[in-house]
Amino acid sequence: MYISQVIMSSLPNIEIVSLLIILTTRKFGLKAFYAVYTFVGCEILTYGLSEWAVNYLYVWAVLCLSIFFIRKIDSAAVYSLVAAIYGLLFGTLCSIPSFLIGGVSLGLAYIISGFWYDILHCIGNLILTAVLYRPLTKALDRALKTA
């Protein structure tokens, strides 16, 4: 997760972390939280502690828990849709501290200022999950059989 995030960091909100969390949660259930928080820890060690780090402590958990409840479904279309919705809502989820600190006006300003990034996040998650879900699922299954 961490390496993919670093490699793709020059792209605006285009990432495969969402897909990797989907796959990890499908295969390992709530144990996926170990991977999620290892990823978050690596990000904090690399980029420092800031508001985004607080957001990362819960936004990735939202995705992980969402997938946990539907993990028995094996459908690229379903997970592509979930990943797209998650990408679209990412900024809204990250706005929670802004609402708490500065009220409605700051929270809404946060959401509005990041809207286009959320659109890119949505489209990126949709395309990447649609294209990579099956091959990465097969690769993970093969890796787990040989482990």
Backbone as numpy.savetxt, mean C-alpha at the origin, in Angstrom:
# Nx Ny Nz CAx CAy CAz Cx Cy Cz
9.65 -5.25 -0.34 8.82 -4.06 -0.34 9.69 -2.80 -0.34
10.65 -2.81 0.57 11.52 -1.64 0.70 12.31 -1.38 -0.57
12.92 -2.42 -1.11 13.74 -2.25 -2.32 12.89 -1.76 -3.49
11.69 -2.32 -3.62 10.82 -1.87 -4.72 10.44 -0.40 -4.54
10.21 0.01 -3.31 9.84 1.41 -3.04 11.00 2.34 -3.40
12.23 1.95 -3.04 13.39 2.77 -3.35 13.60 2.85 -4.87
13.50 1.71 -5.53 13.70 1.68 -6.98 12.67 2.54 -7.71
11.43 2.53 -7.23 10.36 3.25 -7.92 10.11 4.65 -7.33
10.98 5.11 -6.44 10.72 6.36 -5.72 10.68 7.60 -6.62
11.26 7.53 -7.80 11.22 8.69 -8.69 9.87 8.83 -9.40
9.07 7.80 -9.34 7.74 7.86 -9.96 6.73 8.40 -8.96
5.87 9.32 -9.38 4.93 9.95 -8.43 3.80 9.00 -8.02
3.94 8.43 -6.82 2.93 7.54 -6.23 2.68 6.28 -7.04
3.64 5.87 -7.83 3.55 4.61 -8.55 4.44 3.63 -7.78
3.86 2.55 -7.28 4.60 1.62 -6.43 3.97 0.24 -6.51
4.75 -0.78 -6.13 4.18 -2.13 -6.05 4.07 -2.62 -4.61
4.32 -1.73 -3.67 4.19 -2.10 -2.27 2.78 -2.59 -1.97
1.79 -1.90 -2.51 0.39 -2.31 -2.28 0.18 -3.75 -2.75
0.66 -4.07 -3.94 0.52 -5.43 -4.46 1.28 -6.42 -3.60
2.48 -6.07 -3.17 3.26 -6.97 -2.33 2.58 -7.22 -0.99
1.94 -6.20 -0.45 1.19 -6.38 0.80 -0.02 -7.27 0.56
-0.68 -7.09 -0.57 -1.82 -7.95 -0.92 -1.36 -9.41 -0.98
-0.29 -9.67 -1.70 0.20 -11.04 -1.85 0.66 -11.62 -0.51
1.38 -10.83 0.26 1.88 -11.29 1.56 0.73 -11.61 2.50
-0.27 -10.76 2.52 -1.42 -10.98 3.40 -2.22 -12.19 2.95
-2.37 -12.37 1.65 -3.10 -13.55 1.16 -2.41 -14.83 1.59
-1.09 -14.86 1.53 -0.35 -16.09 1.82 -0.09 -16.31 3.31
0.10 -15.23 4.07 0.53 -15.38 5.46 -0.45 -14.82 6.49
-1.59 -14.32 6.04 -2.57 -13.78 6.98 -2.01 -12.60 7.76
-2.33 -12.57 9.05 -1.91 -11.44 9.88 -0.41 -11.41 10.14
0.29 -12.49 9.84 1.75 -12.48 9.95 2.35 -11.50 8.95
1.57 -11.07 7.98 2.04 -10.07 7.01 2.42 -8.76 7.71
1.87 -8.53 8.89 2.22 -7.32 9.62 3.72 -7.26 9.92
4.37 -8.41 10.09 5.82 -8.41 10.29 6.52 -7.79 9.08
6.10 -8.18 7.89 6.69 -7.64 6.67 6.35 -6.16 6.51
5.10 -5.80 6.81 4.67 -4.41 6.66 5.48 -3.50 7.57
5.63 -3.89 8.83 6.33 -3.00 9.76 7.85 -3.07 9.61
8.37 -4.15 9.03 9.79 -4.16 8.66 10.01 -3.16 7.53
9.10 -3.15 6.57 9.14 -2.17 5.47 9.09 -0.75 6.03
8.13 -0.48 6.90 7.98 0.86 7.47 9.25 1.24 8.25
9.78 0.31 9.01 11.01 0.58 9.76 12.17 0.93 8.85
12.32 0.19 7.76 13.39 0.48 6.79 13.20 1.86 6.17
11.96 2.20 5.86 11.68 3.53 5.30 12.04 4.63 6.30
11.69 4.45 7.56 12.00 5.46 8.58 13.51 5.58 8.76
14.22 4.44 8.78 15.68 4.49 8.91 16.32 5.20 7.72
15.74 5.07 6.55 16.30 5.69 5.35 15.94 7.17 5.25
14.67 7.50 5.47 14.20 8.85 5.19 13.93 9.69 6.43
14.05 9.11 7.60 13.85 9.85 8.84 12.40 9.82 9.30
12.20 10.29 10.49 10.88 10.30 11.11 10.19 11.63 10.81
9.00 11.53 10.21 8.25 12.72 9.83 6.77 12.36 9.81
5.93 13.29 9.35 4.49 13.03 9.31 4.15 11.81 8.48
4.83 11.64 7.34 4.54 10.49 6.48 4.77 9.19 7.24
5.75 9.17 8.15 6.05 7.95 8.91 4.89 7.60 9.84
4.28 8.60 10.43 3.10 8.36 11.27 1.99 7.76 10.40
1.82 8.32 9.22 0.81 7.80 8.29 1.10 6.34 7.93
2.36 6.05 7.64 2.72 4.69 7.25 2.43 3.67 8.35
2.44 4.12 9.59 2.16 3.19 10.69 0.75 2.65 10.66
-0.17 3.38 10.02 -1.55 2.87 9.97 -2.09 2.66 8.56
-1.63 3.41 7.55 -2.24 3.26 6.23 -1.97 1.89 5.61
-0.76 1.37 5.81 -0.47 0.03 5.27 -1.21 -1.04 6.06
-1.44 -0.78 7.34 -2.22 -1.72 8.16 -3.66 -1.79 7.66
-4.20 -0.67 7.21 -5.57 -0.65 6.65 -5.65 -1.59 5.45
-4.66 -1.51 4.56 -4.65 -2.40 3.40 -4.51 -3.85 3.85
-3.60 -4.10 4.74 -3.35 -5.46 5.22 -4.63 -6.06 5.83
-5.29 -5.32 6.68 -6.53 -5.82 7.30 -7.64 -6.00 6.27
-7.73 -5.08 5.33 -8.75 -5.20 4.28 -8.57 -6.49 3.49
-7.34 -6.78 3.14 -7.05 -7.99 2.38 -7.25 -9.23 3.24
-6.91 -9.14 4.50 -7.06 -10.30 5.39 -8.48 -10.85 5.33
-9.47 -9.98 5.28 -10.86 -10.43 5.31 -11.35 -11.01 3.99
-10.62 -10.76 2.91 -11.02 -11.32 1.60 -9.93 -12.21 1.01
-8.97 -12.62 1.81 -7.77 -13.31 1.33 -8.04 -14.64 0.64
-9.18 -15.25 0.86 -9.49 -16.54 0.23 -9.88 -16.38 -1.24
-10.22 -15.17 -1.64 -10.56 -14.90 -3.03 -9.27 -14.87 -3.84
-9.25 -15.57 -4.96 -8.08 -15.56 -5.83 -8.49 -14.97 -7.18
-8.52 -13.65 -7.23 -8.98 -12.96 -8.43 -8.15 -11.71 -8.67
-7.45 -11.69 -9.79 -6.67 -10.51 -10.15 -7.57 -9.29 -10.27
-8.78 -9.47 -10.78 -9.71 -8.35 -10.95 -10.11 -7.76 -9.60
-10.42 -8.63 -8.63 -10.82 -8.15 -7.30 -9.68 -7.37 -6.66
-8.47 -7.93 -6.68 -7.35 -7.26 -6.03 -6.89 -6.02 -6.79
-7.07 -6.01 -8.09 -6.78 -4.80 -8.87 -7.73 -3.68 -8.47
-8.99 -4.03 -8.30 -9.98 -3.03 -7.87 -9.68 -2.54 -6.45
-9.38 -3.46 -5.55 -9.05 -3.07 -4.17 -7.81 -2.18 -4.16
-6.79 -2.55 -4.92 -5.57 -1.75 -4.97 -5.84 -0.36 -5.55
-6.68 -0.29 -6.56 -7.03 1.00 -7.17 -7.77 1.89 -6.17
-8.76 1.32 -5.48 -9.51 2.09 -4.48 -8.59 2.54 -3.36
-7.70 1.64 -2.94 -6.75 1.99 -1.90 -5.86 3.16 -2.35
-5.37 3.10 -3.58 -4.55 4.19 -4.10 -5.31 5.51 -4.14
-6.57 5.44 -4.52 -7.40 6.65 -4.57 -7.64 7.22 -3.17
-7.77 6.35 -2.18 -8.06 6.79 -0.81 -6.80 7.04 0.02
-5.63 6.78 -0.54 -4.39 6.88 0.23 -4.23 8.26 0.87
-4.41 9.31 0.09 -4.28 10.67 0.62 -5.31 10.97 1.69
-6.52 10.47 1.50 -7.57 10.68 2.50 -7.20 9.98 3.80
-6.68 8.76 3.69 -6.23 8.04 4.89 -5.09 8.80 5.58
-4.18 9.34 4.78 -3.05 10.09 5.33 -3.46 11.44 5.91
-4.65 11.90 5.59 -5.09 13.20 6.07 -5.59 13.17 7.52
-5.75 12.00 8.09 -6.30 11.89 9.44 -5.52 12.73 10.46
-4.17 12.68 10.49 -3.46 13.56 11.44 -3.73 15.04 11.18
-3.88 15.42 9.91 -4.17 16.83 9.59 -5.52 17.24 10.15
-6.51 16.36 10.04 -7.82 16.66 10.63 -7.70 16.81 12.15
-6.92 15.94 12.76 -6.78 15.98 14.22 -6.00 17.20 14.69
-4.99 17.59 13.94 -4.14 18.71 14.34 -4.76 20.05 13.97
-5.28 20.17 12.75 -5.72 21.47 12.26 -7.19 21.60 11.95
-7.95 20.55 12.22 -9.38 20.62 11.97 -9.75 20.32 10.53
-11.01 20.58 10.24 -11.58 20.24 8.94 -10.86 20.97 7.80
-10.56 22.25 7.98 -9.95 23.00 6.88 -8.58 22.44 6.51
-7.76 22.11 7.48 -6.44 21.54 7.17 -6.58 20.14 6.57
-7.48 19.35 7.11 -7.70 18.00 6.58 -8.16 18.03 5.14
-9.11 18.89 4.83 -9.59 19.00 3.44 -8.52 19.56 2.52
-7.74 20.52 3.02 -6.65 21.08 2.21 -5.63 19.98 1.88
-5.36 19.12 2.84 -4.43 18.00 2.62 -4.95 17.08 1.52
-6.23 16.73 1.60 -6.83 15.84 0.61 -6.82 16.48 -0.78
-7.24 17.73 -0.86 -7.32 18.42 -2.14 -5.93 18.60 -2.76
-4.95 18.96 -1.94 -3.60 19.20 -2.48 -2.97 17.92 -3.04
-3.38 16.77 -2.54 -2.81 15.53 -3.03 -3.68 14.75 -3.98
-4.80 15.34 -4.40 -5.77 14.62 -5.21 -5.17 14.01 -6.47
-4.35 14.78 -7.21 -3.80 14.27 -8.46 -2.81 13.14 -8.20
-2.11 13.20 -7.08 -1.22 12.09 -6.73 -2.03 10.84 -6.41
-3.19 11.02 -5.80 -4.05 9.87 -5.51 -4.62 9.26 -6.79
-4.91 10.10 -7.78 -5.36 9.60 -9.08 -4.25 8.75 -9.72
-3.03 9.27 -9.70 -1.89 8.51 -10.24 -1.69 7.21 -9.46
-1.82 7.29 -8.14 -1.68 6.11 -7.28 -2.73 5.07 -7.65
-3.95 5.51 -7.85 -5.06 4.64 -8.22 -4.78 3.94 -9.55
-4.42 4.71 -10.56 -4.16 4.15 -11.89 -2.96 3.21 -11.85
-1.90 3.63 -11.17 -0.71 2.80 -11.06 -1.01 1.48 -10.37
-1.73 1.54 -9.25 -2.08 0.31 -8.53 -2.96 -0.60 -9.38
-3.90 -0.01 -10.08 -4.79 -0.80 -10.94 -3.99 -1.55 -12.00
-3.15 -0.83 -12.72 -2.39 -1.44 -13.82 -1.37 -2.44 -13.31
-0.58 -2.05 -12.32 0.45 -2.95 -11.81 -0.13 -4.22 -11.21
-1.23 -4.10 -10.48 -1.85 -5.28 -9.88 -2.47 -6.16 -10.95
-3.13 -5.55 -11.93 -3.73 -6.33 -13.01 -2.67 -7.11 -13.80
-1.53 -6.49 -14.03 -0.48 -7.12 -14.83 0.37 -8.10 -14.01
0.66 -7.77 -12.76 1.63 -8.55 -11.99 1.03 -9.53 -10.98
-0.26 -9.45 -10.71 -0.85 -10.30 -9.68 -0.61 -11.79 -9.95
-0.97 -12.27 -11.13 -0.82 -13.70 -11.46 0.64 -14.15 -11.48
1.52 -13.44 -12.20 2.91 -13.92 -12.22 3.57 -13.90 -10.84
3.30 -12.87 -10.04 3.91 -12.82 -8.71 3.29 -13.85 -7.76
2.00 -14.12 -7.92 1.36 -15.16 -7.11 1.99 -16.52 -7.43
2.18 -16.79 -8.72 2.80 -18.07 -9.12 4.24 -18.16 -8.62
4.97 -17.07 -8.72 6.35 -17.06 -8.24 6.41 -17.28 -6.72
5.52 -16.64 -6.00 5.47 -16.83 -4.55 5.09 -18.26 -4.19
4.13 -18.82 -4.89 3.74 -20.22 -4.66 4.92 -21.17 -4.90
5.66 -20.93 -5.99 6.83 -21.77 -6.29 7.89 -21.62 -5.21
8.13 -20.39 -4.79 9.14 -20.14 -3.76 8.77 -20.81 -2.44
7.50 -20.78 -2.10 7.06 -21.38 -0.84 7.12 -22.91 -0.90
6.93 -23.50 -2.09 7.03 -24.95 -2.23 8.45 -25.44 -2.07
9.42 -24.63 -2.50 10.81 -25.04 -2.42 11.44 -24.71 -1.08
10.75 -23.89 -0.31 11.32 -23.45 0.99 11.20 -24.52 2.04
